[in-house]
Amino acid sequence: MSSFERLSAYQPYGLAALRVITALLFIEHGTMKLFSFPIPAMEGSLPPLMLFAALLELVGGIFILVGLLTRPVAFVLAGQMAIAYFMAHAPRSFFPVVNEGDAAILFCFVFLYLFFSGPGAFAVDSRKTA
């Protein structure tokens, strides 16, 4: 058995780290829009679509963070990020680095991965029921 094959035993923990860090970054987008923390997203009140996106980012991010309903929430958030990319970023340029949509693309595909893989270790979804 090669040393790389032995790493497979740690796969659930690596997945949990990916889930937690992704959730923390995603929650920050919601707090920026809703609470102007750590910086304000925009001046004035949020348009309804941005308010809905901010609530998905905050609440969905918390669900992903704790690993609660991970698969369905990740599916919804992947869709949100795809829509955000094509509505807000793609019209500005074909290239993600130019249209600043690279984070939306990464979030979309990490959430798709969580949809297919599940939450990994240390998740409410992974708790065994008695």
C-alpha positions as CSV (number, residue, x, y, z in Angstrom):
1,M,0.0,0.0,0.0
2,S,1.4,3.4,-1.0
3,S,1.5,6.3,1.3
4,F,-1.0,8.1,-1.0
5,E,-3.5,5.2,-0.6
6,R,-3.2,5.5,3.2
7,L,-4.4,9.1,2.9
8,S,-7.9,7.7,1.9
9,A,-8.5,7.0,5.6
10,Y,-8.5,10.8,6.2
11,Q,-10.9,11.6,3.3
12,P,-13.9,12.4,5.6
13,Y,-11.8,14.9,7.5
14,G,-10.5,16.6,4.4
15,L,-14.1,16.8,3.1
16,A,-15.2,18.3,6.5
17,A,-12.5,20.9,6.3
18,L,-13.6,21.8,2.7
19,R,-17.2,22.1,3.9
20,V,-16.4,24.2,7.0
21,I,-14.0,26.7,5.2
22,T,-16.4,27.0,2.2
23,A,-19.3,27.7,4.6
24,L,-17.4,30.4,6.5
25,L,-16.4,32.2,3.3
26,F,-20.0,31.9,2.0
27,I,-21.5,33.2,5.2
28,E,-19.3,36.3,5.0
29,H,-21.0,37.2,1.7
30,G,-24.4,37.1,3.5
31,T,-23.2,39.2,6.5
32,M,-21.7,41.7,4.1
33,K,-25.0,42.2,2.4
34,L,-27.3,42.0,5.5
35,F,-25.1,43.6,8.2
36,S,-22.4,45.5,6.3
37,F,-19.9,43.3,8.0
38,P,-17.0,43.1,7.5
39,I,-17.6,45.8,4.8
40,P,-20.8,47.1,3.3
41,A,-21.9,45.5,0.0
42,M,-23.8,48.5,-1.2
43,E,-25.4,51.7,0.0
44,G,-29.1,51.8,1.0
45,S,-31.5,48.9,1.3
46,L,-31.1,45.7,-0.7
47,P,-33.2,45.0,-3.7
48,P,-35.5,42.0,-3.2
49,L,-33.3,39.6,-5.2
50,M,-30.2,40.6,-3.3
51,L,-32.0,40.3,0.0
52,F,-33.1,36.7,-1.0
53,A,-29.5,35.9,-2.1
54,A,-28.1,37.3,1.2
55,L,-30.5,35.2,3.3
56,L,-29.6,32.1,1.3
57,E,-25.9,32.9,1.9
58,L,-26.3,33.4,5.6
59,V,-28.8,30.6,6.5
60,G,-27.6,28.2,3.8
61,G,-24.0,28.8,4.9
62,I,-24.8,28.1,8.5
63,F,-26.5,24.8,7.5
64,I,-23.5,23.8,5.4
65,L,-21.2,24.8,8.3
66,V,-22.8,22.5,10.8
67,G,-23.5,19.8,8.2
68,L,-27.3,20.0,8.5
69,L,-29.4,18.9,5.4
70,T,-26.1,19.2,3.5
71,R,-27.1,17.7,0.3
72,P,-30.3,19.6,-0.4
73,V,-28.9,22.9,0.8
74,A,-25.8,22.4,-1.2
75,F,-27.9,21.8,-4.3
76,V,-29.9,25.0,-3.8
77,L,-26.7,27.0,-3.1
78,A,-25.0,25.6,-6.2
79,G,-28.0,26.8,-8.2
80,Q,-27.9,30.2,-6.6
81,M,-24.2,30.5,-7.5
82,A,-24.8,29.5,-11.1
83,I,-27.6,32.0,-11.4
84,A,-25.5,34.7,-9.8
85,Y,-22.7,34.0,-12.2
86,F,-24.8,34.2,-15.3
87,M,-26.8,37.2,-14.1
88,A,-24.1,39.4,-12.5
89,H,-20.8,38.3,-13.8
90,A,-21.0,36.7,-17.3
91,P,-22.6,39.8,-19.0
92,R,-19.5,41.8,-18.1
93,S,-17.0,39.5,-19.8
94,F,-16.5,36.0,-21.1
95,F,-13.4,35.5,-18.8
96,P,-14.1,34.9,-15.1
97,V,-11.0,36.6,-13.9
98,V,-12.1,39.7,-15.8
99,N,-15.8,39.6,-14.7
100,E,-14.9,38.8,-11.1
101,G,-17.0,35.6,-11.1
102,D,-14.4,33.1,-10.2
103,A,-15.6,32.9,-6.6
104,A,-19.2,32.2,-7.8
105,I,-17.9,29.4,-10.1
106,L,-15.8,27.8,-7.3
107,F,-18.7,28.0,-4.8
108,C,-21.0,26.5,-7.4
109,F,-18.8,23.5,-8.0
110,V,-17.8,23.0,-4.3
111,F,-21.5,22.9,-3.5
112,L,-22.2,20.5,-6.3
113,Y,-19.4,18.3,-4.9
114,L,-21.0,18.4,-1.4
115,F,-24.3,17.5,-3.0
116,F,-22.8,14.3,-4.4
117,S,-20.4,13.5,-1.6
118,G,-22.3,14.4,1.5
119,P,-20.9,16.4,4.4
120,G,-17.9,14.4,5.6
121,A,-16.9,14.2,9.3
122,F,-18.2,16.3,12.1
123,A,-21.6,17.0,10.6
124,V,-25.1,16.9,12.1
125,D,-26.1,14.7,9.1
126,S,-23.4,12.1,10.0
127,R,-24.6,11.6,13.6
128,K,-25.8,8.1,14.2
129,T,-29.3,7.8,15.7
130,A,-29.9,5.5,18.6
